[in-house]
Amino acid sequence: MEVRDTLISIFAKLEFDLDQIDDGTRLKEDLEIDSTELAEIAVAIESAFLVQVDDSELRGLATFGDVVAYVATARNAS
């Protein structure tokens, strides 16, 4: 499964509105993701992709597209 599709699935399980999500969707402003939800996303990413997620880097990501790129890079580095 493609990185983007898996991330969409993760966001769906966490009950985000998938109609709002595209690469330009802002995590904090559009999806109103808080620190608890960000931690849940990090755990789900680690589990799904078997990669280590740096919490400070994840907090620095602005958009869903940034998350896709971050995970793709982390996955390729492992």
CYANA upper distance limits for C-alpha pairs under 8 A (distance plus 0.5 A):
  1 MET  CA      5 ASP  CA      7.05
  1 MET  CA      6 THR  CA      6.99
  2 GLU  CA      6 THR  CA      6.78
  3 VAL  CA      7 LEU  CA      6.67
  3 VAL  CA     68 VAL  CA      6.98
  3 VAL  CA     71 VAL  CA      7.73
  3 VAL  CA     72 ALA  CA      7.01
  4 ARG  CA      8 ILE  CA      6.62
  4 ARG  CA     68 VAL  CA      6.35
  5 ASP  CA      9 SER  CA      6.76
  6 THR  CA     10 ILE  CA      6.77
  6 THR  CA     48 ALA  CA      8.20
  7 LEU  CA     11 PHE  CA      6.66
  7 LEU  CA     45 ILE  CA      8.08
  7 LEU  CA     68 VAL  CA      7.80
  8 ILE  CA     12 ALA  CA      6.57
  8 ILE  CA     18 LEU  CA      7.83
  9 SER  CA     13 LYS  CA      6.72
 10 ILE  CA     14 LEU  CA      6.89
 10 ILE  CA     41 ILE  CA      7.74
 10 ILE  CA     44 ALA  CA      7.20
 10 ILE  CA     45 ILE  CA      8.23
 11 PHE  CA     15 GLU  CA      6.89
 11 PHE  CA     16 PHE  CA      6.07
 11 PHE  CA     18 LEU  CA      8.06
 11 PHE  CA     41 ILE  CA      8.07
 12 ALA  CA     16 PHE  CA      5.96
 12 ALA  CA     17 ASP  CA      7.58
 12 ALA  CA     18 LEU  CA      7.01
 16 PHE  CA     31 LEU  CA      7.83
 17 ASP  CA     21 ILE  CA      7.63
 20 GLN  CA     25 THR  CA      7.55
 20 GLN  CA     30 ASP  CA      8.38
 20 GLN  CA     31 LEU  CA      8.29
 21 ILE  CA     25 THR  CA      6.05
 21 ILE  CA     64 PHE  CA      7.70
 22 ASP  CA     64 PHE  CA      7.11
 22 ASP  CA     65 GLY  CA      7.69
 23 ASP  CA     63 THR  CA      7.04
 23 ASP  CA     64 PHE  CA      5.56
 23 ASP  CA     65 GLY  CA      4.40
 23 ASP  CA     66 ASP  CA      7.99
 24 GLY  CA     63 THR  CA      6.18
 24 GLY  CA     64 PHE  CA      6.86
 24 GLY  CA     65 GLY  CA      6.65
 25 THR  CA     30 ASP  CA      6.74
 25 THR  CA     31 LEU  CA      8.05
 25 THR  CA     63 THR  CA      5.79
 25 THR  CA     64 PHE  CA      6.07
 25 THR  CA     65 GLY  CA      8.03
 26 ARG  CA     30 ASP  CA      5.59
 26 ARG  CA     31 LEU  CA      7.14
 26 ARG  CA     62 ALA  CA      6.14
 26 ARG  CA     63 THR  CA      4.75
 26 ARG  CA     64 PHE  CA      6.93
 27 LEU  CA     31 LEU  CA      5.64
 27 LEU  CA     32 GLU  CA      6.78
 27 LEU  CA     33 ILE  CA      6.27
 27 LEU  CA     61 LEU  CA      8.46
 27 LEU  CA     62 ALA  CA      6.40
 27 LEU  CA     63 THR  CA      5.85
 27 LEU  CA     64 PHE  CA      6.93
 28 LYS  CA     32 GLU  CA      4.93
 28 LYS  CA     33 ILE  CA      5.48
 28 LYS  CA     34 ASP  CA      7.58
 28 LYS  CA     62 ALA  CA      7.88
 29 GLU  CA     33 ILE  CA      8.38
 33 ILE  CA     37 GLU  CA      6.37
 33 ILE  CA     38 LEU  CA      6.95
 34 ASP  CA     38 LEU  CA      6.64
 35 SER  CA     39 ALA  CA      6.69
 36 THR  CA     40 GLU  CA      6.86
 37 GLU  CA     41 ILE  CA      6.65
 38 LEU  CA     42 ALA  CA      6.66
 38 LEU  CA     58 LEU  CA      8.37
 38 LEU  CA     59 ARG  CA      7.99
 39 ALA  CA     43 VAL  CA      6.77
 39 ALA  CA     55 ASP  CA      8.17
 40 GLU  CA     44 ALA  CA      6.67
 41 ILE  CA     45 ILE  CA      6.56
 42 ALA  CA     46 GLU  CA      6.70
 42 ALA  CA     53 VAL  CA      6.69
 42 ALA  CA     55 ASP  CA      7.78
 42 ALA  CA     58 LEU  CA      8.12
 43 VAL  CA     47 SER  CA      6.69
 44 ALA  CA     48 ALA  CA      6.50
 45 ILE  CA     49 PHE  CA      6.31
 45 ILE  CA     50 LEU  CA      8.07
 45 ILE  CA     51 VAL  CA      7.94
 45 ILE  CA     53 VAL  CA      8.03
 45 ILE  CA     71 VAL  CA      8.28
 46 GLU  CA     50 LEU  CA      5.55
 46 GLU  CA     51 VAL  CA      5.48
 46 GLU  CA     52 GLN  CA      6.29
 46 GLU  CA     53 VAL  CA      6.86
 47 SER  CA     51 VAL  CA      8.04
 49 PHE  CA     75 ARG  CA      7.29
 50 LEU  CA     75 ARG  CA      8.38
 51 VAL  CA     74 ALA  CA      7.05
 51 VAL  CA     75 ARG  CA      6.79
 51 VAL  CA     78 SER  CA      7.36
 52 GLN  CA     74 ALA  CA      8.17
 53 VAL  CA     57 GLU  CA      8.36
 53 VAL  CA     58 LEU  CA      7.71
 53 VAL  CA     74 ALA  CA      8.46
 54 ASP  CA     58 LEU  CA      6.72
 55 ASP  CA     59 ARG  CA      6.60
 56 SER  CA     60 GLY  CA      6.88
 57 GLU  CA     61 LEU  CA      7.22
 58 LEU  CA     67 VAL  CA      7.93
 61 LEU  CA     66 ASP  CA      6.24
 61 LEU  CA     67 VAL  CA      6.99
 62 ALA  CA     66 ASP  CA      6.94
 63 THR  CA     67 VAL  CA      7.13
 64 PHE  CA     68 VAL  CA      6.88
 65 GLY  CA     69 ALA  CA      6.74
 66 ASP  CA     70 TYR  CA      6.54
 67 VAL  CA     71 VAL  CA      6.58
 68 VAL  CA     72 ALA  CA      6.60
 69 ALA  CA     73 THR  CA      6.62
 70 TYR  CA     74 ALA  CA      6.62
 71 VAL  CA     75 ARG  CA      6.37
 72 ALA  CA     76 ASN  CA      6.66
 73 THR  CA     77 ALA  CA      6.67
 74 ALA  CA     78 SER  CA      6.92
